[in-house]
């Protein structure tokens, strides 16, 4: 449930940012970045390997940050 709350909070903040940010690439990148973070989390759960959380978290951050400003923002928030 913790990840769900973080994604929900990220979505609310994203809506507030979109209202003030004229760049429409940002919300798309942020959504893609959140997807990358979620995919890394699900991959970690599927791997079910002891002490592998740092690898999957780093991979999710890397994938999200490559999306652009919105992806970097999503990686920081999540």
N, C-alpha and C positions, 0 to 999 in steps of 0.2 A: 504493500500500500504506500510505502514511502516514495517509490518511483512514480506512482500515480499522482501523488500530491505534488511532486516536483514538476511533472509535466503539466498539470493543471495550472499551477502557479506560473510556469513559463508561458502558457497560453494566454493567461490574463495579462501578464506584463507585455507580451507581444502585441496584444490588441491595443494597449495603451501607447506603445511605441509606434505602432502603425498609424495611429491618429496624428502623431506629431512628425512622423518621418515620411517625407515625400518619395523616398526611394522604395519602389514596390518589389525590388529584388530581395530586400531584407527579410520580409516575412516568409517568402518561399525558401530562402536559404536557411532560415531558422527552423522551419518545419522539416526540411531535409536533414538538418543537423540533429534535430530531436529524434528523427527516424534512425539515424546512424547510431546515436547513443542507445536507443531502445534495442536495435538489432544486436549491438555488442553485448548488452545485458542478457538478452535471450540466448545468445551464443554461449555466454558464460554459464548460464543455468543448464544448458544442454550438455556442455562439456563436463560439468560436475567434477571439476578437478580441484583438489585442495590448493589453496593459496594462488589461484590463477586470477583473482579479481583485479590485481594491479595491471596485468597485461590487457585484459578486456576493457578496463576503464581507459587506459592509454590509447588503445586502438579506437575506441569510440570517440575520444577527444580528437584524435588525429583525423579520423574520417570527417567528423563534423566541422573541424576548423578549416578543412580544405574547401568547404562549400562557400566561404566568403565571410563577410562581416556578420551576417545573420547566423551562420553556422558556428562561428567563434563565440557569439553571444550565447547560443544554445548550449554549447559545451561548457561554458562558465556557469550557467544557471543550473544545469542538470548535474 
